[in-house]
Amino acid sequence: MLRLVSSPQFTSDGPPRFFFWTDDLAATIEHLQGLDVRITSEVEDIGSVFFVQFEDPDGNPLMVSQRASW
């Protein structure tokens, strides 16, 4: 399940404008790669969340995140 969350403050060269939640980050990355989406970061682990950044077809930065399971 993906849910859209937006950030009200952004610039075009700043962090991703939107991010999506997923229950399976690995499957989501595989799906994005299958669509030839440009992945712009490695998977990052910040403790409670894993995320990866990518670009939409217009080059806008986006991110998909998964909560860490404890």
mmJSON file of the N, C-alpha and C atoms, coordinates in Angstrom:
{"data_MODEL":{"atom_site":{
"group_PDB":["ATOM","ATOM","ATOM","ATOM","ATOM","ATOM","ATOM","ATOM","ATOM","ATOM","ATOM","ATOM","ATOM","ATOM","ATOM","ATOM","ATOM","ATOM","ATOM","ATOM","ATOM","ATOM","ATOM","ATOM","ATOM","ATOM","ATOM","ATOM","ATOM","ATOM","ATOM","ATOM","ATOM","ATOM","ATOM","ATOM","ATOM","ATOM","ATOM","ATOM","ATOM","ATOM","ATOM","ATOM","ATOM","ATOM","ATOM","ATOM","ATOM","ATOM","ATOM","ATOM","ATOM","ATOM","ATOM","ATOM","ATOM","ATOM","ATOM","ATOM","ATOM","ATOM","ATOM","ATOM","ATOM","ATOM","ATOM","ATOM","ATOM","ATOM","ATOM","ATOM","ATOM","ATOM","ATOM","ATOM","ATOM","ATOM","ATOM","ATOM","ATOM","ATOM","ATOM","ATOM","ATOM","ATOM","ATOM","ATOM","ATOM","ATOM","ATOM","ATOM","ATOM","ATOM","ATOM","ATOM","ATOM","ATOM","ATOM","ATOM","ATOM","ATOM","ATOM","ATOM","ATOM","ATOM","ATOM","ATOM","ATOM","ATOM","ATOM","ATOM","ATOM","ATOM","ATOM","ATOM","ATOM","ATOM","ATOM","ATOM","ATOM","ATOM","ATOM","ATOM","ATOM","ATOM","ATOM","ATOM","ATOM","ATOM","ATOM","ATOM","ATOM","ATOM","ATOM","ATOM","ATOM","ATOM","ATOM","ATOM","ATOM","ATOM","ATOM","ATOM","ATOM","ATOM","ATOM","ATOM","ATOM","ATOM","ATOM","ATOM","ATOM","ATOM","ATOM","ATOM","ATOM","ATOM","ATOM","ATOM","ATOM","ATOM","ATOM","ATOM","ATOM","ATOM","ATOM","ATOM","ATOM","ATOM","ATOM","ATOM","ATOM","ATOM","ATOM","ATOM","ATOM","ATOM","ATOM","ATOM","ATOM","ATOM","ATOM","ATOM","ATOM","ATOM","ATOM","ATOM","ATOM","ATOM","ATOM","ATOM","ATOM","ATOM","ATOM","ATOM","ATOM","ATOM","ATOM","ATOM","ATOM","ATOM","ATOM","ATOM","ATOM","ATOM","ATOM","ATOM","ATOM","ATOM"],
"id":[1,2,3,4,5,6,7,8,9,10,11,12,13,14,15,16,17,18,19,20,21,22,23,24,25,26,27,28,29,30,31,32,33,34,35,36,37,38,39,40,41,42,43,44,45,46,47,48,49,50,51,52,53,54,55,56,57,58,59,60,61,62,63,64,65,66,67,68,69,70,71,72,73,74,75,76,77,78,79,80,81,82,83,84,85,86,87,88,89,90,91,92,93,94,95,96,97,98,99,100,101,102,103,104,105,106,107,108,109,110,111,112,113,114,115,116,117,118,119,120,121,122,123,124,125,126,127,128,129,130,131,132,133,134,135,136,137,138,139,140,141,142,143,144,145,146,147,148,149,150,151,152,153,154,155,156,157,158,159,160,161,162,163,164,165,166,167,168,169,170,171,172,173,174,175,176,177,178,179,180,181,182,183,184,185,186,187,188,189,190,191,192,193,194,195,196,197,198,199,200,201,202,203,204,205,206,207,208,209,210],
"type_symbol":["N","C","C","N","C","C","N","C","C","N","C","C","N","C","C","N","C","C","N","C","C","N","C","C","N","C","C","N","C","C","N","C","C","N","C","C","N","C","C","N","C","C","N","C","C","N","C","C","N","C","C","N","C","C","N","C","C","N","C","C","N","C","C","N","C","C","N","C","C","N","C","C","N","C","C","N","C","C","N","C","C","N","C","C","N","C","C","N","C","C","N","C","C","N","C","C","N","C","C","N","C","C","N","C","C","N","C","C","N","C","C","N","C","C","N","C","C","N","C","C","N","C","C","N","C","C","N","C","C","N","C","C","N","C","C","N","C","C","N","C","C","N","C","C","N","C","C","N","C","C","N","C","C","N","C","C","N","C","C","N","C","C","N","C","C","N","C","C","N","C","C","N","C","C","N","C","C","N","C","C","N","C","C","N","C","C","N","C","C","N","C","C","N","C","C","N","C","C","N","C","C","N","C","C","N","C","C","N","C","C"],
"label_atom_id":["N","CA","C","N","CA","C","N","CA","C","N","CA","C","N","CA","C","N","CA","C","N","CA","C","N","CA","C","N","CA","C","N","CA","C","N","CA","C","N","CA","C","N","CA","C","N","CA","C","N","CA","C","N","CA","C","N","CA","C","N","CA","C","N","CA","C","N","CA","C","N","CA","C","N","CA","C","N","CA","C","N","CA","C","N","CA","C","N","CA","C","N","CA","C","N","CA","C","N","CA","C","N","CA","C","N","CA","C","N","CA","C","N","CA","C","N","CA","C","N","CA","C","N","CA","C","N","CA","C","N","CA","C","N","CA","C","N","CA","C","N","CA","C","N","CA","C","N","CA","C","N","CA","C","N","CA","C","N","CA","C","N","CA","C","N","CA","C","N","CA","C","N","CA","C","N","CA","C","N","CA","C","N","CA","C","N","CA","C","N","CA","C","N","CA","C","N","CA","C","N","CA","C","N","CA","C","N","CA","C","N","CA","C","N","CA","C","N","CA","C","N","CA","C","N","CA","C","N","CA","C","N","CA","C","N","CA","C","N","CA","C","N","CA","C"],
"label_alt_id":[null,null,null,null,null,null,null,null,null,null,null,null,null,null,null,null,null,null,null,null,null,null,null,null,null,null,null,null,null,null,null,null,null,null,null,null,null,null,null,null,null,null,null,null,null,null,null,null,null,null,null,null,null,null,null,null,null,null,null,null,null,null,null,null,null,null,null,null,null,null,null,null,null,null,null,null,null,null,null,null,null,null,null,null,null,null,null,null,null,null,null,null,null,null,null,null,null,null,null,null,null,null,null,null,null,null,null,null,null,null,null,null,null,null,null,null,null,null,null,null,null,null,null,null,null,null,null,null,null,null,null,null,null,null,null,null,null,null,null,null,null,null,null,null,null,null,null,null,null,null,null,null,null,null,null,null,null,null,null,null,null,null,null,null,null,null,null,null,null,null,null,null,null,null,null,null,null,null,null,null,null,null,null,null,null,null,null,null,null,null,null,null,null,null,null,null,null,null,null,null,null,null,null,null,null,null,null,null,null,null],
"label_comp_id":["MET","MET","MET","LEU","LEU","LEU","ARG","ARG","ARG","LEU","LEU","LEU","VAL","VAL","VAL","SER","SER","SER","SER","SER","SER","PRO","PRO","PRO","GLN","GLN","GLN","PHE","PHE","PHE","THR","THR","THR","SER","SER","SER","ASP","ASP","ASP","GLY","GLY","GLY","PRO","PRO","PRO","PRO","PRO","PRO","ARG","ARG","ARG","PHE","PHE","PHE","PHE","PHE","PHE","PHE","PHE","PHE","TRP","TRP","TRP","THR","THR","THR","ASP","ASP","ASP","ASP","ASP","ASP","LEU","LEU","LEU","ALA","ALA","ALA","ALA","ALA","ALA","THR","THR","THR","ILE","ILE","ILE","GLU","GLU","GLU","HIS","HIS","HIS","LEU","LEU","LEU","GLN","GLN","GLN","GLY","GLY","GLY","LEU","LEU","LEU","ASP","ASP","ASP","VAL","VAL","VAL","ARG","ARG","ARG","ILE","ILE","ILE","THR","THR","THR","SER","SER","SER","GLU","GLU","GLU","VAL","VAL","VAL","GLU","GLU","GLU","ASP","ASP","ASP","ILE","ILE","ILE","GLY","GLY","GLY","SER","SER","SER","VAL","VAL","VAL","PHE","PHE","PHE","PHE","PHE","PHE","VAL","VAL","VAL","GLN","GLN","GLN","PHE","PHE","PHE","GLU","GLU","GLU","ASP","ASP","ASP","PRO","PRO","PRO","ASP","ASP","ASP","GLY","GLY","GLY","ASN","ASN","ASN","PRO","PRO","PRO","LEU","LEU","LEU","MET","MET","MET","VAL","VAL","VAL","SER","SER","SER","GLN","GLN","GLN","ARG","ARG","ARG","ALA","ALA","ALA","SER","SER","SER","TRP","TRP","TRP"],
"label_asym_id":["A","A","A","A","A","A","A","A","A","A","A","A","A","A","A","A","A","A","A","A","A","A","A","A","A","A","A","A","A","A","A","A","A","A","A","A","A","A","A","A","A","A","A","A","A","A","A","A","A","A","A","A","A","A","A","A","A","A","A","A","A","A","A","A","A","A","A","A","A","A","A","A","A","A","A","A","A","A","A","A","A","A","A","A","A","A","A","A","A","A","A","A","A","A","A","A","A","A","A","A","A","A","A","A","A","A","A","A","A","A","A","A","A","A","A","A","A","A","A","A","A","A","A","A","A","A","A","A","A","A","A","A","A","A","A","A","A","A","A","A","A","A","A","A","A","A","A","A","A","A","A","A","A","A","A","A","A","A","A","A","A","A","A","A","A","A","A","A","A","A","A","A","A","A","A","A","A","A","A","A","A","A","A","A","A","A","A","A","A","A","A","A","A","A","A","A","A","A","A","A","A","A","A","A","A","A","A","A","A","A"],
"label_entity_id":["1","1","1","1","1","1","1","1","1","1","1","1","1","1","1","1","1","1","1","1","1","1","1","1","1","1","1","1","1","1","1","1","1","1","1","1","1","1","1","1","1","1","1","1","1","1","1","1","1","1","1","1","1","1","1","1","1","1","1","1","1","1","1","1","1","1","1","1","1","1","1","1","1","1","1","1","1","1","1","1","1","1","1","1","1","1","1","1","1","1","1","1","1","1","1","1","1","1","1","1","1","1","1","1","1","1","1","1","1","1","1","1","1","1","1","1","1","1","1","1","1","1","1","1","1","1","1","1","1","1","1","1","1","1","1","1","1","1","1","1","1","1","1","1","1","1","1","1","1","1","1","1","1","1","1","1","1","1","1","1","1","1","1","1","1","1","1","1","1","1","1","1","1","1","1","1","1","1","1","1","1","1","1","1","1","1","1","1","1","1","1","1","1","1","1","1","1","1","1","1","1","1","1","1","1","1","1","1","1","1"],
"label_seq_id":[1,1,1,2,2,2,3,3,3,4,4,4,5,5,5,6,6,6,7,7,7,8,8,8,9,9,9,10,10,10,11,11,11,12,12,12,13,13,13,14,14,14,15,15,15,16,16,16,17,17,17,18,18,18,19,19,19,20,20,20,21,21,21,22,22,22,23,23,23,24,24,24,25,25,25,26,26,26,27,27,27,28,28,28,29,29,29,30,30,30,31,31,31,32,32,32,33,33,33,34,34,34,35,35,35,36,36,36,37,37,37,38,38,38,39,39,39,40,40,40,41,41,41,42,42,42,43,43,43,44,44,44,45,45,45,46,46,46,47,47,47,48,48,48,49,49,49,50,50,50,51,51,51,52,52,52,53,53,53,54,54,54,55,55,55,56,56,56,57,57,57,58,58,58,59,59,59,60,60,60,61,61,61,62,62,62,63,63,63,64,64,64,65,65,65,66,66,66,67,67,67,68,68,68,69,69,69,70,70,70],
"pdbx_PDB_ins_code":[null,null,null,null,null,null,null,null,null,null,null,null,null,null,null,null,null,null,null,null,null,null,null,null,null,null,null,null,null,null,null,null,null,null,null,null,null,null,null,null,null,null,null,null,null,null,null,null,null,null,null,null,null,null,null,null,null,null,null,null,null,null,null,null,null,null,null,null,null,null,null,null,null,null,null,null,null,null,null,null,null,null,null,null,null,null,null,null,null,null,null,null,null,null,null,null,null,null,null,null,null,null,null,null,null,null,null,null,null,null,null,null,null,null,null,null,null,null,null,null,null,null,null,null,null,null,null,null,null,null,null,null,null,null,null,null,null,null,null,null,null,null,null,null,null,null,null,null,null,null,null,null,null,null,null,null,null,null,null,null,null,null,null,null,null,null,null,null,null,null,null,null,null,null,null,null,null,null,null,null,null,null,null,null,null,null,null,null,null,null,null,null,null,null,null,null,null,null,null,null,null,null,null,null,null,null,null,null,null,null],
"Cartn_x":[0.831,0.0,0.885,0.662,1.381,0.451,0.985,0.238,1.088,0.471,1.15,1.184,2.375,2.535,3.305,2.834,3.518,4.163,5.19,5.874,5.505,4.971,4.516,5.648,6.855,7.972,9.028,9.272,10.286,10.791,11.938,12.467,12.759,12.89,13.094,14.404,15.373,16.644,16.78,15.709,15.744,15.405,14.99,14.64,13.384,13.048,11.866,10.61,9.804,8.564,7.492,7.501,6.514,7.234,6.66,7.152,5.982,6.26,5.257,5.675,4.709,4.961,4.708,5.534,5.334,5.541,4.95,5.151,6.282,6.781,7.846,8.758,9.779,10.671,11.411,11.875,12.615,11.743,10.497,9.592,9.28,9.155,8.879,10.056,11.267,12.462,12.532,12.268,12.281,11.248,10.081,9.04,9.485,10.061,10.547,11.629,12.551,13.61,13.026,11.981,11.311,10.658,10.34,9.759,10.822,12.103,13.24,13.221,12.745,12.758,14.184,14.612,15.964,15.991,16.697,16.898,18.101,17.951,19.008,19.737,19.426,20.142,20.194,21.071,21.07,19.944,19.577,18.622,19.297,18.623,19.162,18.366,19.074,18.476,18.711,17.637,17.786,17.24,17.23,16.8,15.376,14.412,13.018,12.422,13.157,12.647,13.781,13.447,14.329,13.72,14.562,14.008,14.992,14.451,15.238,14.628,15.474,15.003,15.049,14.125,14.047,13.451,13.404,12.862,11.646,10.688,9.567,10.024,9.188,9.62,10.088,9.668,10.096,11.329,11.9,13.096,12.841,11.582,11.268,11.658,12.284,12.708,11.532,11.508,10.489,11.193,10.458,11.051,10.001,10.445,9.568,10.199,9.354,9.833,9.109,9.817,9.226,9.616,8.647,8.946,9.733,10.724,11.488,10.608,10.734,9.975,10.857,10.276,11.035,10.892],
"Cartn_y":[-1.169,0.0,1.245,2.152,3.416,4.529,5.442,6.631,7.844,8.875,10.098,11.085,11.61,12.644,13.781,15.006,16.135,17.027,17.721,18.682,20.083,20.936,22.251,23.213,22.978,23.88,23.135,23.616,22.975,23.955,23.641,24.34,23.288,23.701,22.734,21.977,22.532,21.831,21.222,21.249,20.751,19.278,18.869,17.467,17.088,15.813,15.375,16.138,16.429,17.172,16.314,15.048,14.115,12.827,12.108,10.764,9.823,8.583,7.534,6.525,5.942,4.848,3.538,2.548,1.206,0.188,-0.972,-2.07,-2.987,-2.804,-3.656,-2.813,-2.225,-1.322,-2.046,-3.256,-3.999,-4.239,-4.635,-4.871,-3.573,-2.483,-1.182,-0.738,-0.904,-0.548,-1.392,-2.675,-3.561,-3.098,-2.708,-2.212,-0.925,0.012,1.26,0.984,0.072,-0.265,-0.876,-1.679,-2.276,-1.244,-0.089,1.015,1.985,1.64,2.488,3.841,3.853,5.067,5.3,6.544,6.894,6.934,5.969,5.916,6.807,7.76,8.757,8.595,7.554,7.325,5.829,5.482,4.129,4.058,2.871,2.74,3.27,4.176,4.757,4.258,3.966,3.473,4.535,5.153,6.165,5.654,4.355,3.746,3.23,4.121,3.691,3.628,4.133,4.202,3.919,3.199,3.013,3.821,4.417,5.145,5.168,5.447,5.614,6.77,7.546,8.674,8.316,8.907,8.674,9.908,9.902,11.041,10.627,11.546,11.308,11.608,11.377,11.591,13.015,13.996,15.378,15.747,14.783,15.049,15.572,15.587,16.041,14.967,15.367,14.375,13.843,12.522,11.839,10.837,10.307,9.356,8.326,7.101,6.061,5.54,5.353,4.998,3.77,3.039,1.884,1.965,1.814,1.773,0.52,0.631,-0.533,-1.409,-2.706,-3.616,-3.949,-3.962,-4.186,-5.582],
"Cartn_z":[0.0,0.0,0.0,-0.915,-0.971,-0.517,0.303,0.71,0.372,-0.144,-0.545,0.616,0.885,1.908,1.265,1.403,0.78,1.825,1.403,2.26,1.792,2.678,2.232,1.871,2.366,2.079,1.272,0.056,-0.778,-1.817,-2.359,-3.518,-4.571,-5.808,-6.884,-6.747,-6.045,-5.868,-4.471,-3.712,-2.344,-2.24,-1.071,-0.858,-1.633,-1.68,-2.423,-2.029,-3.027,-2.812,-2.163,-2.488,-1.96,-1.585,-0.643,-0.409,-0.218,-0.491,-0.437,0.624,1.317,2.247,1.524,1.797,1.258,2.37,2.206,3.148,2.699,1.476,0.938,0.046,0.642,-0.086,-1.206,-0.941,-1.972,-3.201,-3.008,-4.142,-4.867,-4.108,-4.719,-5.585,-5.086,-5.866,-7.127,-7.002,-8.174,-9.201,-8.74,-9.64,-10.341,-9.577,-10.174,-11.213,-10.905,-11.862,-13.122,-12.964,-14.124,-15.026,-14.454,-15.221,-15.723,-15.53,-15.916,-15.217,-13.972,-13.156,-12.677,-12.677,-12.218,-10.69,-10.08,-8.634,-8.329,-7.421,-7.197,-5.865,-5.108,-3.852,-3.564,-2.673,-2.125,-1.1,-0.684,0.416,1.67,2.343,3.568,4.759,5.84,7.079,8.143,8.627,9.667,11.006,11.155,12.403,12.351,12.33,12.332,10.929,9.945,8.572,7.592,6.53,5.381,4.242,3.398,2.255,1.101,-0.078,-1.292,-2.072,-2.733,-3.524,-5.007,-5.753,-7.192,-7.851,-9.187,-9.925,-10.732,-10.83,-11.724,-13.158,-14.168,-15.556,-15.863,-15.062,-15.276,-14.466,-13.747,-12.965,-11.566,-11.133,-9.773,-8.762,-7.668,-6.675,-5.855,-5.686,-4.897,-3.985,-3.03,-2.104,-1.718,-1.488,-0.964,0.322,1.348,2.683,3.206,4.069,4.756,6.219,7.096,8.527,8.85,9.716,10.14,11.022,10.855,11.732,12.921,14.068,15.308,15.771],
"occupancy":[1.0,1.0,1.0,1.0,1.0,1.0,1.0,1.0,1.0,1.0,1.0,1.0,1.0,1.0,1.0,1.0,1.0,1.0,1.0,1.0,1.0,1.0,1.0,1.0,1.0,1.0,1.0,1.0,1.0,1.0,1.0,1.0,1.0,1.0,1.0,1.0,1.0,1.0,1.0,1.0,1.0,1.0,1.0,1.0,1.0,1.0,1.0,1.0,1.0,1.0,1.0,1.0,1.0,1.0,1.0,1.0,1.0,1.0,1.0,1.0,1.0,1.0,1.0,1.0,1.0,1.0,1.0,1.0,1.0,1.0,1.0,1.0,1.0,1.0,1.0,1.0,1.0,1.0,1.0,1.0,1.0,1.0,1.0,1.0,1.0,1.0,1.0,1.0,1.0,1.0,1.0,1.0,1.0,1.0,1.0,1.0,1.0,1.0,1.0,1.0,1.0,1.0,1.0,1.0,1.0,1.0,1.0,1.0,1.0,1.0,1.0,1.0,1.0,1.0,1.0,1.0,1.0,1.0,1.0,1.0,1.0,1.0,1.0,1.0,1.0,1.0,1.0,1.0,1.0,1.0,1.0,1.0,1.0,1.0,1.0,1.0,1.0,1.0,1.0,1.0,1.0,1.0,1.0,1.0,1.0,1.0,1.0,1.0,1.0,1.0,1.0,1.0,1.0,1.0,1.0,1.0,1.0,1.0,1.0,1.0,1.0,1.0,1.0,1.0,1.0,1.0,1.0,1.0,1.0,1.0,1.0,1.0,1.0,1.0,1.0,1.0,1.0,1.0,1.0,1.0,1.0,1.0,1.0,1.0,1.0,1.0,1.0,1.0,1.0,1.0,1.0,1.0,1.0,1.0,1.0,1.0,1.0,1.0,1.0,1.0,1.0,1.0,1.0,1.0,1.0,1.0,1.0,1.0,1.0,1.0],
"B_iso_or_equiv":[0.0,0.0,0.0,0.0,0.0,0.0,0.0,0.0,0.0,0.0,0.0,0.0,0.0,0.0,0.0,0.0,0.0,0.0,0.0,0.0,0.0,0.0,0.0,0.0,0.0,0.0,0.0,0.0,0.0,0.0,0.0,0.0,0.0,0.0,0.0,0.0,0.0,0.0,0.0,0.0,0.0,0.0,0.0,0.0,0.0,0.0,0.0,0.0,0.0,0.0,0.0,0.0,0.0,0.0,0.0,0.0,0.0,0.0,0.0,0.0,0.0,0.0,0.0,0.0,0.0,0.0,0.0,0.0,0.0,0.0,0.0,0.0,0.0,0.0,0.0,0.0,0.0,0.0,0.0,0.0,0.0,0.0,0.0,0.0,0.0,0.0,0.0,0.0,0.0,0.0,0.0,0.0,0.0,0.0,0.0,0.0,0.0,0.0,0.0,0.0,0.0,0.0,0.0,0.0,0.0,0.0,0.0,0.0,0.0,0.0,0.0,0.0,0.0,0.0,0.0,0.0,0.0,0.0,0.0,0.0,0.0,0.0,0.0,0.0,0.0,0.0,0.0,0.0,0.0,0.0,0.0,0.0,0.0,0.0,0.0,0.0,0.0,0.0,0.0,0.0,0.0,0.0,0.0,0.0,0.0,0.0,0.0,0.0,0.0,0.0,0.0,0.0,0.0,0.0,0.0,0.0,0.0,0.0,0.0,0.0,0.0,0.0,0.0,0.0,0.0,0.0,0.0,0.0,0.0,0.0,0.0,0.0,0.0,0.0,0.0,0.0,0.0,0.0,0.0,0.0,0.0,0.0,0.0,0.0,0.0,0.0,0.0,0.0,0.0,0.0,0.0,0.0,0.0,0.0,0.0,0.0,0.0,0.0,0.0,0.0,0.0,0.0,0.0,0.0,0.0,0.0,0.0,0.0,0.0,0.0],
"pdbx_formal_charge":[null,null,null,null,null,null,null,null,null,null,null,null,null,null,null,null,null,null,null,null,null,null,null,null,null,null,null,null,null,null,null,null,null,null,null,null,null,null,null,null,null,null,null,null,null,null,null,null,null,null,null,null,null,null,null,null,null,null,null,null,null,null,null,null,null,null,null,null,null,null,null,null,null,null,null,null,null,null,null,null,null,null,null,null,null,null,null,null,null,null,null,null,null,null,null,null,null,null,null,null,null,null,null,null,null,null,null,null,null,null,null,null,null,null,null,null,null,null,null,null,null,null,null,null,null,null,null,null,null,null,null,null,null,null,null,null,null,null,null,null,null,null,null,null,null,null,null,null,null,null,null,null,null,null,null,null,null,null,null,null,null,null,null,null,null,null,null,null,null,null,null,null,null,null,null,null,null,null,null,null,null,null,null,null,null,null,null,null,null,null,null,null,null,null,null,null,null,null,null,null,null,null,null,null,null,null,null,null,null,null],
"auth_seq_id":[1,1,1,2,2,2,3,3,3,4,4,4,5,5,5,6,6,6,7,7,7,8,8,8,9,9,9,10,10,10,11,11,11,12,12,12,13,13,13,14,14,14,15,15,15,16,16,16,17,17,17,18,18,18,19,19,19,20,20,20,21,21,21,22,22,22,23,23,23,24,24,24,25,25,25,26,26,26,27,27,27,28,28,28,29,29,29,30,30,30,31,31,31,32,32,32,33,33,33,34,34,34,35,35,35,36,36,36,37,37,37,38,38,38,39,39,39,40,40,40,41,41,41,42,42,42,43,43,43,44,44,44,45,45,45,46,46,46,47,47,47,48,48,48,49,49,49,50,50,50,51,51,51,52,52,52,53,53,53,54,54,54,55,55,55,56,56,56,57,57,57,58,58,58,59,59,59,60,60,60,61,61,61,62,62,62,63,63,63,64,64,64,65,65,65,66,66,66,67,67,67,68,68,68,69,69,69,70,70,70],
"auth_comp_id":["MET","MET","MET","LEU","LEU","LEU","ARG","ARG","ARG","LEU","LEU","LEU","VAL","VAL","VAL","SER","SER","SER","SER","SER","SER","PRO","PRO","PRO","GLN","GLN","GLN","PHE","PHE","PHE","THR","THR","THR","SER","SER","SER","ASP","ASP","ASP","GLY","GLY","GLY","PRO","PRO","PRO","PRO","PRO","PRO","ARG","ARG","ARG","PHE","PHE","PHE","PHE","PHE","PHE","PHE","PHE","PHE","TRP","TRP","TRP","THR","THR","THR","ASP","ASP","ASP","ASP","ASP","ASP","LEU","LEU","LEU","ALA","ALA","ALA","ALA","ALA","ALA","THR","THR","THR","ILE","ILE","ILE","GLU","GLU","GLU","HIS","HIS","HIS","LEU","LEU","LEU","GLN","GLN","GLN","GLY","GLY","GLY","LEU","LEU","LEU","ASP","ASP","ASP","VAL","VAL","VAL","ARG","ARG","ARG","ILE","ILE","ILE","THR","THR","THR","SER","SER","SER","GLU","GLU","GLU","VAL","VAL","VAL","GLU","GLU","GLU","ASP","ASP","ASP","ILE","ILE","ILE","GLY","GLY","GLY","SER","SER","SER","VAL","VAL","VAL","PHE","PHE","PHE","PHE","PHE","PHE","VAL","VAL","VAL","GLN","GLN","GLN","PHE","PHE","PHE","GLU","GLU","GLU","ASP","ASP","ASP","PRO","PRO","PRO","ASP","ASP","ASP","GLY","GLY","GLY","ASN","ASN","ASN","PRO","PRO","PRO","LEU","LEU","LEU","MET","MET","MET","VAL","VAL","VAL","SER","SER","SER","GLN","GLN","GLN","ARG","ARG","ARG","ALA","ALA","ALA","SER","SER","SER","TRP","TRP","TRP"],
"auth_asym_id":["A","A","A","A","A","A","A","A","A","A","A","A","A","A","A","A","A","A","A","A","A","A","A","A","A","A","A","A","A","A","A","A","A","A","A","A","A","A","A","A","A","A","A","A","A","A","A","A","A","A","A","A","A","A","A","A","A","A","A","A","A","A","A","A","A","A","A","A","A","A","A","A","A","A","A","A","A","A","A","A","A","A","A","A","A","A","A","A","A","A","A","A","A","A","A","A","A","A","A","A","A","A","A","A","A","A","A","A","A","A","A","A","A","A","A","A","A","A","A","A","A","A","A","A","A","A","A","A","A","A","A","A","A","A","A","A","A","A","A","A","A","A","A","A","A","A","A","A","A","A","A","A","A","A","A","A","A","A","A","A","A","A","A","A","A","A","A","A","A","A","A","A","A","A","A","A","A","A","A","A","A","A","A","A","A","A","A","A","A","A","A","A","A","A","A","A","A","A","A","A","A","A","A","A","A","A","A","A","A","A"],
"auth_atom_id":["N","CA","C","N","CA","C","N","CA","C","N","CA","C","N","CA","C","N","CA","C","N","CA","C","N","CA","C","N","CA","C","N","CA","C","N","CA","C","N","CA","C","N","CA","C","N","CA","C","N","CA","C","N","CA","C","N","CA","C","N","CA","C","N","CA","C","N","CA","C","N","CA","C","N","CA","C","N","CA","C","N","CA","C","N","CA","C","N","CA","C","N","CA","C","N","CA","C","N","CA","C","N","CA","C","N","CA","C","N","CA","C","N","CA","C","N","CA","C","N","CA","C","N","CA","C","N","CA","C","N","CA","C","N","CA","C","N","CA","C","N","CA","C","N","CA","C","N","CA","C","N","CA","C","N","CA","C","N","CA","C","N","CA","C","N","CA","C","N","CA","C","N","CA","C","N","CA","C","N","CA","C","N","CA","C","N","CA","C","N","CA","C","N","CA","C","N","CA","C","N","CA","C","N","CA","C","N","CA","C","N","CA","C","N","CA","C","N","CA","C","N","CA","C","N","CA","C","N","CA","C","N","CA","C","N","CA","C","N","CA","C","N","CA","C"],
"pdbx_PDB_model_num":[1,1,1,1,1,1,1,1,1,1,1,1,1,1,1,1,1,1,1,1,1,1,1,1,1,1,1,1,1,1,1,1,1,1,1,1,1,1,1,1,1,1,1,1,1,1,1,1,1,1,1,1,1,1,1,1,1,1,1,1,1,1,1,1,1,1,1,1,1,1,1,1,1,1,1,1,1,1,1,1,1,1,1,1,1,1,1,1,1,1,1,1,1,1,1,1,1,1,1,1,1,1,1,1,1,1,1,1,1,1,1,1,1,1,1,1,1,1,1,1,1,1,1,1,1,1,1,1,1,1,1,1,1,1,1,1,1,1,1,1,1,1,1,1,1,1,1,1,1,1,1,1,1,1,1,1,1,1,1,1,1,1,1,1,1,1,1,1,1,1,1,1,1,1,1,1,1,1,1,1,1,1,1,1,1,1,1,1,1,1,1,1,1,1,1,1,1,1,1,1,1,1,1,1,1,1,1,1,1,1]
}}}
